[in-house]
């Protein structure tokens, strides 16, 4: 019986230890809380919800969606042959009885000889070809109308392809004034020439780099805010940064792009015929980054509290953020705190939150600056995509603020009232009753009234 009780007790201890390790901040991690009012006045456990997230996979869609090959693959010769052979309606409705003879005549006689030998048949064929051409043009116009409507509905799926086609038409007409020939060249090219993108380079076409909305715009914004060309990839040293707003956060465009892709994901577009038109990778948001930063800040803070590292400016900075610095006085006060573990973890969570929010706000400024790059600003599809990413980031920041405020308000509501009422009862029980202000009132009540 004793062995079974001991086993149950060990199992319970292990279970409680597991529960404590899973929670970054737990009120029972250092025994009973010495000051409950401190716990609830700071808003409970961690500042916001924290947790890790795995790597996100890319998802590609729209392998064959493009307005260029859809209508460009229409063939006039095939249309004429089908009209004359009766495979499609039109000429067959005019005179179906001579279709087979017309096919043989066309195959054996030149047009001039046919006109002289059989003027009626020649006129019939001429009218058939004209009707076939009209039917072809009407069908192609209908296809273009459907493609335009599809671009409005599908958005980026076909919008980038139509943009590439429009730019190809502009380049073709600059050297070829033959309208028919120019249209044929554009239909053959499709979107393989890509579009003009950040820095004036072509992207998205065959053999070209894909258009990366988040990464390319973040890189351009980083460079523009540091007064460099949009395509610069070099790092910026601390001495060259000169206390700059963005280079203090990330030392290179690659770091800024990596952070942007981790938070927002990536939206990749291509216009070439045989490639996936859209490839997307979702971002993990800010919560996993807060958890990762929390682990780093807590380790640096614990090293200062245990004395394994000195209170040097660099070590203090490692446990701090730009907007929430940790000073020597804070470390000294925590060393004398009886519930040191709880308060240190809460402090680390707030430092991590402030550090990630600083980077998120810097990313917003970077994306806004990148959207002003001339080749991006002149592209409504790109501007709309960047605006959506900024809106998503703003919503993420707003959600964190709402959660932080909500936790503080809830923790300071009922729990604080309970503690305050308990403290009031305890103080009243230790109080000394005051004396009666009216002297000898008891004797006066007991004495008989005069006249009785």
Residue pairs with C-beta under 8 A, 6 or more apart in sequence:
19 26
20 26
20 28
20 29
23 29
23 45
24 45
24 46
24 50
24 291
24 294
24 298
24 345
24 349
25 45
25 46
25 342
25 345
25 346
25 349
26 45
27 33
27 39
27 45
27 342
29 341
29 342
29 345
30 339
30 340
30 341
30 342
33 39
33 339
33 342
34 338
34 339
35 339
36 415
36 419
37 416
37 419
37 420
38 339
38 343
39 342
39 411
40 411
40 412
40 415
40 416
40 419
41 411
41 412
41 416
42 343
42 346
42 408
42 411
43 404
43 407
43 408
43 411
43 412
44 407
44 408
44 410
44 411
45 345
45 346
45 349
46 294
46 345
46 346
46 349
47 346
47 349
47 350
47 352
47 353
47 404
47 407
48 287
48 290
48 349
48 353
48 400
48 403
48 404
48 407
49 287
49 403
50 287
50 290
50 291
50 294
50 349
50 352
51 287
51 288
51 291
52 288
52 291
52 292
53 284
53 285
53 287
53 288
56 265
56 281
56 282
56 283
56 284
57 281
58 266
58 268
58 279
58 280
58 281
59 279
59 280
59 281
59 282
60 276
60 278
60 279
60 280
61 157
61 276
61 277
61 278
61 279
61 280
62 157
62 276
62 277
62 278
63 275
63 276
63 277
65 154
65 157
65 158
65 161
65 277
66 158
66 161
66 190
66 191
66 271
66 273
66 277
67 144
67 147
67 148
67 150
67 151
67 158
67 161
67 162
67 165
68 161
68 164
68 165
68 186
68 187
68 189
68 190
68 191
68 273
69 190
69 273
70 143
70 147
71 140
71 143
71 144
71 147
71 187
72 186
72 187
72 188
72 190
74 136
74 139
74 140
74 143
76 132
76 133
76 136
79 88
79 132
79 135
79 136
79 139
80 129
80 132
80 133
80 136
81 87
82 88
83 90
83 91
83 92
83 128
83 129
83 131
83 132
83 135
84 91
84 99
84 102
84 103
84 106
84 125
84 128
84 129
84 132
85 99
85 103
86 92
86 96
86 99
90 128
90 131
90 132
90 135
91 99
91 127
91 128
91 131
91 132
92 99
94 124
94 127
94 128
94 131
95 124
98 121
98 124
101 121
102 121
102 124
102 125
102 128
105 114
105 118
105 121
105 125
106 114
106 125
109 117
111 122
114 121
114 122
114 125
115 122
147 158
147 162
148 162
150 158
151 157
151 158
151 159
151 161
151 162
156 267
156 269
156 278
156 381
156 385
157 277
157 278
158 277
159 381
160 191
160 195
160 204
160 211
160 269
160 270
160 271
160 277
160 381
161 190
161 191
161 271
161 277
163 195
163 271
163 379
163 381
164 190
164 191
164 193
164 194
164 195
164 204
164 205
164 271
165 186
165 190
165 191
167 193
167 195
167 196
168 186
168 189
168 190
168 191
168 193
169 182
169 183
169 186
171 193
172 182
172 185
172 186
172 189
173 182
176 182
176 185
190 271
190 272
190 273
191 204
191 205
191 271
191 272
191 273
192 205
192 206
192 271
192 272
192 273
193 202
193 205
193 206
194 202
194 203
194 204
194 205
194 206
194 208
194 211
194 271
194 272
195 202
195 203
195 204
195 205
195 211
195 271
195 379
196 202
196 375
197 203
197 204
197 211
197 216
197 375
197 376
198 216
198 217
198 219
198 220
198 230
198 231
198 370
198 373
198 375
198 376
199 220
199 229
199 230
199 231
199 373
199 375
200 375
201 209
201 231
202 208
203 209
203 210
203 211
203 216
204 210
204 211
204 269
204 270
204 271
204 272
205 270
205 271
205 272
206 272
206 273
206 274
206 275
208 272
210 268
210 269
210 270
210 279
211 268
211 269
211 270
212 266
212 267
212 268
213 266
213 267
213 268
213 269
213 382
213 385
213 386
213 389
214 257
214 260
214 261
214 264
214 265
214 266
214 267
214 367
214 389
215 257
215 260
215 261
215 266
216 370
217 367
217 370
217 371
217 373
217 376
217 382
217 386
218 253
218 256
218 257
218 260
218 363
218 366
218 367
218 370
219 230
219 231
219 233
219 253
219 256
219 257
219 370
220 230
220 231
220 369
220 370
220 373
220 376
221 256
221 365
221 366
221 367
221 368
221 369
221 370
221 371
221 373
222 246
222 250
222 253
222 256
222 257
222 366
222 369
222 370
223 229
223 230
223 231
223 232
223 253
224 230
224 369
224 370
224 372
224 373
225 244
225 245
225 246
225 365
225 366
225 369
226 236
226 244
226 246
226 247
230 373
232 253
233 252
233 253
233 254
234 252
235 251
235 252
236 244
236 247
236 251
236 252
237 251
238 251
240 247
241 247
241 248
241 251
245 362
245 365
246 256
246 362
246 365
246 366
248 322
249 256
249 358
249 359
249 362
250 256
250 259
250 362
256 363
256 366
259 359
259 363
260 363
260 366
260 367
261 281
261 283
262 283
262 284
262 289
263 283
263 284
263 285
263 286
263 289
263 360
263 363
263 393
263 396
264 283
264 363
264 389
264 392
264 393
265 280
265 281
265 282
265 283
266 279
266 280
266 281
267 278
267 280
267 385
267 389
268 278
268 279
268 280
268 281
269 277
269 278
270 276
270 277
270 278
270 279
271 277
285 396
286 356
286 357
286 360
286 396
286 397
286 400
289 356
289 359
290 349
290 352
290 353
290 356
291 352
293 351
293 352
293 355
293 356
294 348
294 349
294 352
296 318
296 352
297 318
297 319
297 321
297 348
297 351
297 352
297 355
298 344
298 345
298 348
300 309
300 315
300 318
300 319
301 319
301 326
301 344
301 347
301 348
301 351
302 344
303 309
303 315
304 311
304 315
304 316
304 319
304 326
304 331
305 331
305 334
305 335
305 340
305 344
309 315
311 328
311 331
316 325
316 326
316 327
316 328
316 331
317 325
319 326
319 348
319 351
320 326
320 351
321 351
321 352
321 354
321 355
321 358
322 354
322 355
322 358
323 354
323 358
324 350
324 351
324 354
324 355
326 347
326 351
330 347
334 340
334 343
334 344
334 347
337 343
353 400
353 404
357 397
357 400
360 393
360 396
360 397
361 397
363 393
364 390
364 393
364 394
367 386
367 389
367 390
367 393
368 390
370 376
370 386
371 377
371 382
371 383
371 386
371 387
376 382
376 383
376 386
377 383
